[in-house]
Amino acid sequence: MRRAVLLMMVLAALALSAALVAAGQSKGFVPGRTPDGQPDLRGTWVNFDSTPFEAPATSGAPAAAPIPAAPGVNPPSHWADHDSPMKAARRSMVVDPPDGRVPVMKWAEDKRAYDLDHVQDSEVHQTSWERCITRGMPAGMFPAGYNNAYEFIQIPGYVVIRYEMIHNARIIPIDGRPRLNGKIRQWDGEPRGHWDGTTLVVESSNYNDKGMIATSAATARIRGIPQSEALHVVERFTPVDANTIMYRATIEDKNVYTAPWTVEIPLTRDSKYQMFEYSCAEGNYATPNILAGGRAAEREAAGGTNP
């Protein structure tokens, strides 16, 4: 009798746990393990999200540099069509500082405005996304209007994140290896990962100063803000239930921001999502077309004729 009662209690507890996981409310969720013992994050995840990147500016806040309407080549509207799950909208993706605003230095906003106003003058004023180099890191984790899918692959000593947008495969060593020489600088920085319980923690440094912290139009005011070689990013991927990873990134760059700031975005499992090649290469048609448009505008302003 006692054994039967105990069995019923266990079954009831398991049923309650399953219900909580299904409802996305499990507080003590423990993910499964990969064959080599890592917490299992494998699968396809999406972050389609209607949440604004920043919270609205409060009254009395200093005026920001204007954001020019930069010319470009935009995709057809149906690219944004999808049937992937979406989490409820929140006030902002920026969760720290508490006001939900990125503490950007004025010079960085001014440079962003200048670059966006001169994208037809030279490719160096365009974002690395437009040039098909990279969306940047952590910019590649910030949702855009389409292609917001990520495949997590785990093998001994590594976690690999395959990004649908610009088909980037980010290889993250988790074997404790030392960092590269500080003189080696990269667009996406150099990541090193480790496990903190079931949370994957990724620290990235060794950035170059050619990229931008955000490249998607959905990041609004922050799109095109430059990065410096002092950029340091700490990302945390925490599985909170069977279908949700909470992504949290803290960005620090003493040359660009007056204080560190943090973004938090849920990733949702979407096993039916199919990722296809994002056929994009540096020197793509968009860049020469934008520059050619600039030269045509100059000829027209000078009274010349366009071919």
BADONU-664339 format. One line per 8 residues: for each residue x, z, y of C-alpha. Coordinates in steps of 0.1 Angstrom, whole numbers, plus 5000, padded with zeros to 4 digits. Example, Ala and Ser with C-alpha at 12.3 -4.5 7.8 and 13.67 -1.06 7.14 Angstrom:
residues 2
5123/5078/4955 ~ 5137/5071/4989
end
This chain:
residues 307
5000/5000/5000 ~ 5028/5010/5024 ~ 5046/4978/5015 ~ 5015/4957/5022 ~ 5009/4974/5056 ~ 5046/4968/5065 ~ 5043/4931/5055 ~ 5012/4927/5076
5030/4943/5106 ~ 5060/4919/5102 ~ 5037/4889/5099 ~ 5018/4900/5130 ~ 5050/4904/5149 ~ 5062/4869/5139 ~ 5028/4854/5149 ~ 5030/4871/5183
5066/4860/5188 ~ 5056/4824/5179 ~ 5027/4826/5203 ~ 5050/4838/5231 ~ 5075/4810/5224 ~ 5047/4784/5225 ~ 5035/4798/5258 ~ 5070/4798/5272
5069/4836/5277 ~ 5094/4848/5251 ~ 5117/4873/5268 ~ 5139/4879/5238 ~ 5143/4844/5226 ~ 5172/4837/5202 ~ 5181/4801/5197 ~ 5192/4787/5164
5229/4779/5156 ~ 5248/4747/5151 ~ 5268/4743/5119 ~ 5299/4756/5137 ~ 5281/4787/5151 ~ 5273/4777/5187 ~ 5239/4786/5202 ~ 5219/4754/5196
5211/4734/5227 ~ 5210/4700/5210 ~ 5183/4675/5218 ~ 5169/4656/5247 ~ 5158/4675/5278 ~ 5142/4663/5311 ~ 5138/4678/5346 ~ 5111/4657/5363
5102/4682/5390 ~ 5080/4680/5421 ~ 5097/4711/5437 ~ 5114/4704/5470 ~ 5152/4708/5469 ~ 5152/4732/5499 ~ 5125/4754/5514 ~ 5112/4744/5549
5133/4755/5578 ~ 5120/4786/5595 ~ 5111/4786/5632 ~ 5141/4793/5653 ~ 5166/4777/5629 ~ 5193/4756/5645 ~ 5184/4719/5647 ~ 5201/4699/5619
5217/4665/5624 ~ 5192/4637/5621 ~ 5191/4618/5588 ~ 5192/4581/5594 ~ 5170/4558/5573 ~ 5199/4541/5556 ~ 5192/4505/5543 ~ 5195/4500/5506
5181/4483/5475 ~ 5153/4504/5460 ~ 5138/4502/5425 ~ 5102/4491/5418 ~ 5077/4519/5419 ~ 5068/4518/5382 ~ 5103/4531/5374 ~ 5089/4565/5384
5061/4563/5358 ~ 5065/4588/5329 ~ 5046/4610/5306 ~ 5073/4638/5303 ~ 5063/4674/5307 ~ 5068/4690/5341 ~ 5071/4726/5351 ~ 5049/4741/5378
5062/4734/5413 ~ 5081/4762/5430 ~ 5090/4769/5467 ~ 5125/4752/5464 ~ 5152/4745/5439 ~ 5176/4764/5461 ~ 5170/4801/5452 ~ 5200/4816/5470
5203/4823/5500 ~ 5168/4839/5499 ~ 5155/4815/5526 ~ 5160/4786/5502 ~ 5183/4767/5527 ~ 5218/4754/5520 ~ 5243/4770/5545 ~ 5259/4737/5555
5286/4736/5583 ~ 5277/4714/5612 ~ 5307/4690/5608 ~ 5295/4682/5572 ~ 5260/4674/5584 ~ 5274/4652/5612 ~ 5296/4633/5587 ~ 5266/4629/5564
5246/4614/5593 ~ 5275/4591/5603 ~ 5280/4578/5567 ~ 5243/4571/5562 ~ 5242/4553/5596 ~ 5272/4531/5586 ~ 5264/4522/5550 ~ 5265/4485/5560
5300/4488/5575 ~ 5319/4498/5544 ~ 5313/4509/5508 ~ 5331/4542/5516 ~ 5300/4553/5536 ~ 5277/4548/5506 ~ 5272/4575/5480 ~ 5291/4574/5447
5257/4568/5430 ~ 5250/4536/5451 ~ 5285/4525/5441 ~ 5278/4532/5404 ~ 5308/4555/5401 ~ 5290/4588/5394 ~ 5260/4608/5406 ~ 5285/4637/5409
5286/4671/5394 ~ 5264/4691/5397 ~ 5245/4663/5416 ~ 5238/4647/5382 ~ 5216/4677/5373 ~ 5195/4674/5404 ~ 5163/4655/5396 ~ 5157/4620/5411
5126/4599/5410 ~ 5134/4585/5375 ~ 5158/4587/5346 ~ 5159/4625/5346 ~ 5169/4628/5310 ~ 5199/4646/5293 ~ 5211/4646/5257 ~ 5230/4677/5246
5255/4670/5218 ~ 5275/4698/5202 ~ 5306/4695/5180 ~ 5333/4720/5173 ~ 5352/4729/5205 ~ 5329/4709/5228 ~ 5296/4705/5244 ~ 5288/4670/5256
5260/4662/5280 ~ 5249/4626/5281 ~ 5232/4617/5314 ~ 5207/4589/5314 ~ 5214/4581/5351 ~ 5247/4561/5353 ~ 5252/4567/5315 ~ 5278/4594/5321
5290/4614/5291 ~ 5303/4648/5304 ~ 5327/4663/5279 ~ 5330/4701/5283 ~ 5357/4718/5263 ~ 5348/4753/5251 ~ 5380/4761/5231 ~ 5398/4781/5258
5423/4754/5267 ~ 5442/4757/5300 ~ 5431/4737/5330 ~ 5449/4705/5341 ~ 5476/4706/5368 ~ 5460/4713/5402 ~ 5473/4680/5415 ~ 5450/4661/5392
5417/4656/5411 ~ 5386/4640/5397 ~ 5352/4628/5411 ~ 5332/4652/5389 ~ 5358/4680/5387 ~ 5373/4694/5356 ~ 5349/4715/5335 ~ 5357/4744/5312
5330/4761/5292 ~ 5325/4793/5273 ~ 5295/4812/5258 ~ 5282/4843/5274 ~ 5258/4854/5246 ~ 5235/4824/5243 ~ 5242/4811/5278 ~ 5266/4782/5282
5288/4789/5313 ~ 5306/4759/5327 ~ 5332/4764/5356 ~ 5344/4732/5373 ~ 5372/4728/5398 ~ 5399/4702/5405 ~ 5375/4680/5425 ~ 5386/4652/5448
5373/4649/5483 ~ 5357/4615/5478 ~ 5324/4625/5463 ~ 5292/4641/5476 ~ 5274/4673/5465 ~ 5241/4654/5462 ~ 5234/4617/5459 ~ 5196/4615/5452
5171/4609/5480 ~ 5151/4638/5465 ~ 5178/4662/5478 ~ 5167/4652/5513 ~ 5190/4669/5539 ~ 5217/4676/5513 ~ 5221/4640/5502 ~ 5255/4627/5513
5270/4661/5523 ~ 5307/4657/5515 ~ 5327/4677/5490 ~ 5362/4689/5495 ~ 5390/4697/5471 ~ 5381/4734/5474 ~ 5347/4728/5456 ~ 5341/4753/5428
5309/4752/5407 ~ 5296/4776/5381 ~ 5268/4764/5359 ~ 5247/4784/5335 ~ 5225/4768/5308 ~ 5203/4796/5293 ~ 5177/4788/5266 ~ 5147/4809/5275
5123/4796/5248 ~ 5122/4768/5222 ~ 5114/4742/5248 ~ 5131/4754/5280 ~ 5167/4757/5292 ~ 5170/4774/5326 ~ 5198/4756/5345 ~ 5214/4776/5373
5244/4763/5394 ~ 5263/4782/5421 ~ 5282/4760/5445 ~ 5311/4773/5466 ~ 5332/4752/5490 ~ 5348/4771/5519 ~ 5354/4738/5538 ~ 5318/4727/5537
5295/4758/5535 ~ 5295/4791/5552 ~ 5286/4809/5520 ~ 5280/4801/5483 ~ 5245/4788/5474 ~ 5226/4785/5441 ~ 5201/4760/5426 ~ 5178/4768/5397
5160/4741/5377 ~ 5142/4743/5343 ~ 5151/4717/5317 ~ 5122/4709/5293 ~ 5126/4696/5258 ~ 5111/4661/5253 ~ 5118/4649/5218 ~ 5098/4617/5223
5118/4606/5253 ~ 5140/4575/5247 ~ 5172/4571/5267 ~ 5183/4535/5274 ~ 5214/4522/5290 ~ 5215/4526/5328 ~ 5232/4493/5334 ~ 5253/4501/5365
5289/4492/5373 ~ 5311/4496/5403 ~ 5308/4464/5423 ~ 5271/4461/5414 ~ 5249/4436/5434 ~ 5235/4463/5457 ~ 5268/4472/5474 ~ 5278/4436/5484
5242/4428/5494 ~ 5241/4459/5517 ~ 5274/4449/5532 ~ 5263/4412/5536 ~ 5232/4424/5553 ~ 5253/4443/5578 ~ 5274/4412/5586 ~ 5242/4391/5590
5229/4417/5614 ~ 5261/4415/5634 ~ 5260/4377/5636 ~ 5224/4378/5647 ~ 5232/4404/5674 ~ 5261/4382/5686 ~ 5237/4352/5690 ~ 5250/4334/5659
5230/4319/5631 ~ 5229/4331/5595 ~ 5235/4307/5567
end
